[in-house]
Amino acid sequence: MELRPAVRAPRVEEHVLGLDVAVGHAVAVGVDQRARELRDDEPRLRGLEALLPLQVAEELAAPGALRDDVERAGRAPGAEQRQHVRVAPEELEREARTELVARATERSWDQRPMLFPVAPFSAYRARITLHLDGGQVGYRAPRSHDLVPVDVCRIARPEIQDAHRKLVDFIARHGHEGLSDVELRSDGARVIYAFVSDGSVPRALREALGELGDVALDGRTHTGDPTLTLDVLGLSLRASPRAFYQVHLEANLALVGLVVAAVQEARPQRIVDLYAGIGNLTLPLARDGGAPVVAVEREGQATEDLRHNAEQAGLTDQVSVVTRPVERWDPSREP
């Protein structure tokens, strides 16, 4: 099978960016403490709190634009001088967001990126991985094995935050002997605990894990039902404890919708979904893309979920699953 792209494949960051960029809200990318305070005090602020290069801010400033707290902080020789700017006009806001995206992605843009604000703007993560060390729960410090204890992750969804607090209490009472990490996973309704062991877990602790509810241990069901069901454009997708899915559930819906629309416009004869996972793009494309889909994903829980999800959706005739690493897949050998 020869692959000929029928349309320029849009880069993901051109459509949906996990950068906490929000219309009418502060931007949580590169903001200083002052911007965070303003965001907390005025959650519906019409405008944009951002740190922009002084030159860019001056170029973008327009009559009537609101500017306050102009700060020209001391800087080391050669460092970029920055100005704290509050902007109100819609056009200025778009330009500011474009500049922030360019900096966050460390690339320049020939054309303005397409930004789609998707709520929620904060407390959005549907998956977080926490480390267990010394009777504490938290994250590793950057480039270090040192654990930073965290009682709650503020960018996680509310149900994840509740599960996080429950976990901290559980570890305080029972310890975590033999357990090294845990991923808290939500489908927007249920939260499951996916633990990873690094040794023998005592029987008493294994039995106590049932207090948490739906628990997986090393990818296998331990108590309850540690699989999730994700709703993607009307399709129910099973996600097993080790299967990947997007951390921002609502942004994922926007992304899938944009991809399906682009493929429909291209009218391809065949669609290839690389790193297909549980079928997040494969199945909406198989249903609405107007062509059969070749889904390439390495063997594992994700491909098991993909086959299950295709069968449940009645799309097995439209989907061909190739179970091997993408890097080792040769499309010329496909019929």
N, C-alpha and C positions, 0 to 999 in steps of 0.2 A: 504494500500500500504506500503510495507516494503522498506525502503531506504537503498541501499547498494552501497556505493561509488565504482565506477568502476576504479577510478584513484585517486591518492592523489591530493586533491584540492590544487592548487598552491596558496600561499598567494599573495595578491595583491601587497605587497611591493616587492616581488621577481621579479616582472615584470615591473611595471610602478610606479614610485615614484614621488609624487608631491613635490620634494625637490629642484628644480632648479639645478639638477645635470646635467652637460653638458660636453660632450667630446669636447675638444678644447676650452673650455671657463673656466672662473673662476667659482668656486663653491660658491653659495650664501647661504650656510648653515654654520653658525658659523664663517664666515669670518670677519676680522676686517676692519677698515677703509682703511688700506694700500691695502688690497686685492681688496676692492671695487674700489679704485682709479685705480689700475692696470687694473681691468676689464673694466672700462670706457675708459681708454687710449688705451687698446689693445683688442678690442672686439673679435678678431680672434686669440688670444693668444693660441699657441699650448703648452699645459701644464696644470697645475692645481695649483691654488692658494688656499691653505687651511691651516688651523691651525691643526696640528697633534700633538699628544703627543710626547715628545722628544724621548722616547724609541722606539715608532713605527717608527718615522722618521728615526732613526739610523738603525733600522732593515731593512727598505725598501730601504734605500739609496744604489745606485749601481754606479759602475764606469761610468763616463760620464753623470750622472744625474746632471741637473742644480740645483744649490742651491744658493740662495741669500737671503739677508736680514735676516740672522739668528738672531732671537730675543729671548733672554732668559729674559723675563720680570720678574720684581720683583713679588713675590707671597706670599700669607699668608702661614704660616706653615701648611703642610699637603695638600696644594692645588697642583694640577697636573701642572708640569712644561711643557710649550709648546714651540714649535719652529716653526718659519715661514719658510715654505719650498716651493720652486718651483720645480716641477718635470716635466721631459720631456718624458722619455721612456714610451712606451705604457703599458708595464707590470706594471711599477711602478704607472702609472696613474690609472690602474684598481684596484690595491691594495689600493691606497689612497681613491678612491671612495668607495670601500667596507668598509673601516674603517669608513668613514664619515657616510655611511648608517647605520652601526651598532650603531654608537653613536646617530644618529638622531632618530632611532627607539628604542633606549635603550634596545637592545637585542644583544646577540651574535649569530654568524652564524656558523653552522657546515660545510656548504658548501658556496662557493662564491655565493652571490645573483646575479641574472640575471638583469642587468641594461640596459635599452633601452633608450638612449637619444632621446627625441622627441622635435622638434622645434615647437613653439618658446620657448626659454629658459627663456625669461623674457617677461613681458607684455603679459601674457597668460590667466589670469583669465577671464572667461566669465560670472561670477556672482560676485557682491560685494554687501554687505548690509551696508548701511550708516544710521547713527542716526541723527535725527533732534532735536536740543535743543538750545534755546536762539537765534534763528535766524541764527544758524550756522549749517554746515554739516560736519560730521566727524565720527570718531570711538571712542568708549569708551576706556579709559585708562585701563590697566590690573587690574583686581580685584577692579574696581572702576566704579562709575557712571559719573565720570568727562568726558566731551566731549573734544576730541582733534580735532580741526578743520583741515580738509584735503581738499585742493583745487583740488588735482588729486591723484589717486592711481596708482603708477608707475608699479605695477605688474598686472594691469588690461589690457585687450586688448585695442588697440587704439580706437575702437568705443565706448568702455565703458568709457575711459578717456574723450572723447569728450562729451558724455552724462553727465558725472560727472560735467564737467565745465558748461554745460548748466543748470544743476540742481542748482549749487551754485548761478548762476546769477538769476535764477527763484526765489529761496528762498530769495535772497537779495531784490527783487522787490515786492514779494507777501507775504512773510512770510510763516509759516507752521502751523498755528493754527489748532489744532485737528489732526495733523499728527505727528507720532512719528518716523517712520522708512521708508526706501525705499530700495528695492533691484533693482539694475540695472542688467538686464539680456540680454545676447546676444546669438544668434545662429551662430555668425560669420559674419552676414550681418546686421541684424536688432537689435536694442536695445529697450527694453520696460522698463517702470517704474512701479514697483509693490509697491504701498504705503500701509502702515498700519496705521490705525487711532487709537487714544486713547481718542477720544472725538468727539464732533460735529464739522464738518468741515464747515466753513461759505460758503454760497452759492457763493459769489464772488470768493473765492479760488477754489471751486469745478469747477466753469466755467473756471477759468484761467488755470487749469491743462491741458486743451486741448492744450495749447501752447507747451507742451512737446511732443505731438504726441500720441503714443500708451501707454495708461495708464490703470492700474488696481488699484482698491481701495478695500482693504480687500478681495482680491482674485477674485473680480468680474470685468467685463469689465466696464471701466468708459468712456474712449474715444478711438477711433481707434480699433486696434486689438492687445490686449496684450498677444497673444499666439505666441510661437516660433515654428519653424520647424527645427529640427535637422537632419542632414544627417549622418546616421550611417551605413556604409558599403552598401550604395545604398538603404537603407530604410529611408523613411521620417517619423520622429517621432514628433508628436505634443506634445508640452510641455506647459501646462496651467500655469498661473501666480504663483501658489503655488506648482507646481510639481518640484521635485528634478531632477537635471541632473548634470553631472560631470563638474567641473569648468575648466578643461583643455580639450578642444574639441579634439585636436590632440592626446593627450595621451590616451583619451578614445577610439579612433579608434584603437590604438595599443593594448590596454587592451582587447577590444572585440575580435579583431582578434586572440589574443593568447588564449583566453578562448574557442572560437569556434574551433580552431585547436586542443586543448587538448581534447575537448569533441568528436570531430570526431575520434581521435585516440582511445579513450576509447570504442566507439561503444555501448553506453548505450541503454537500452530498454525504459527508460523514464528519463526525465530531470526535476529537480525541481529548480526553480529560486526563492530564498527567497529575500524579499524586492525588488520585481521586478520593482517597479516604473512604468515608462511610457513604459517599454519594451526594454530598452537599451540592455540587454543581452537576454531577452526572445525571441524577434522576430528574431534576427540573428541566435539564436540556433534553433528556430522552423523551420527556412528556411534551414539552413545548417548543423544542428547537427545530423540529421538522426533519430530523435526520437521526440515524442510529449513532450510538456513542460507544467508543472504545475507551474503557476506563482502565488506567494503568496504576497499579499500587502493589507494593510488596506484600507477600503473604503475612497474615496476622489477623488480629481482632478486627481491624478496619475492613479488610476484604470480606471477612465473615459477615460483618454488619452490612456491607454493601450488597452482597448477594441476598441477604435476608430482606433488606429494604427494597431492593428491586422486585423481589417476589411479592412482597406485601403490597407494593404499588401496582402490580400487574404489568411491569415493564421489562420482564426478562427477555422478551423478543427484541427489545430495542437497545439492550445493553450487553456488550461483550466485555467480560472482566479478564484482564491480563495480569496475572499474579507474578510479578517480578519487579526488581528495582527499575525505576525509570531509566537510570544510566545504562542499564544492560538490555533495554528493550530496543529491538530493531524493527521499525515500522515497515521496512521493505519486505519483511517476511509475513506480514499480515495479508490475508486474502483481500 
